[in-house]
């Protein structure tokens, strides 16, 4: 394993499970992740961080990289945020519209990545204010019944690395739990065919690994160690070295479908950003063992676009030894 990958193994995240309960029946008419995220950001605008006198919303939106960092130019106009909302109860991707009954417990998970865990108490206060203000139309307050840190926290990539990992041929099943979006959401102006175009946006094993490693690089740079500026840890060569065998596994079976989840939108305005992507499962055979740790680490963090809403969630089935030739 390369030195760069060994460094990136230090990336970690903390998981906090949030339990809330409505004071009356509430209908969610959009994907819960979009509703929770928008209301959380509204509350975050009113939370002040003492040490820098910024609002929590401002802290979320400020790129922590200096302008001489290798990834600065790529990320200065848009970068993955330091938190993820996921694990929404009562919601499945095939039927996102739900009604939460009075007194019923609704749960979700807040993931804080790397140094963003330093702001956990500000996030907790934003959640409290979000619940106090309420959800739905008309706004219905929720009771915040608890925020608990998951026993597995903090989770690091190194937790999934095992020295006895072999290079035998294996079979792996990947289940997309919420829409996985590994392609650009808007039509590009340049009509030249890209790799994504040539594969018809199919979320292949190679594309999944490419997105996972790229996300790992960016999250490490932004939230684990912004002062690390060694070019070799973040350049395209580092990525390509990791992916050298990612195109070799054979697709054995696939049962996926493209779905679009309703997003929140302002009254009278067109929804410009539907939450669309693939759900279902794929099975591959080949030498996949070296990629399993990163997949397991990214499973909850999500990959691709709109992970902050809980998109890009997947799980890995049991990895089976396979005696294929």
Buried (B, 14 or more C-beta within 10 A) or exposed (E): EEEBBEBBBBBBBBBBBBBBBBEBEBEBEBBBBBBBBBBBBBBBEEBBBEEEEBBBBBBBEEBBBEEEBBBBEBBEEEBBBBBBBBBBBBBEBEEBEBEBEEEBBBBBBBBBBBBBBBBBEBBBBBBBBBBEBBBBEEEBBBBBEEBEEBEEBBBBBBBBBEEEEEEEBBBBBBBBBBBBBBBEBEEEEEEEEEEBEEBEBBBBBBBBBBBBBBBBBBBBBBBBBBEBBEEEBBBEEBBEBBBEBBEEBEEBEBEBEEBEBBBBBEEEEEEEBBBBBBBBBBBBBBBBBBBBBBBBBBBBBBBBBBBBBBBBBBBBEEBEEBEEE
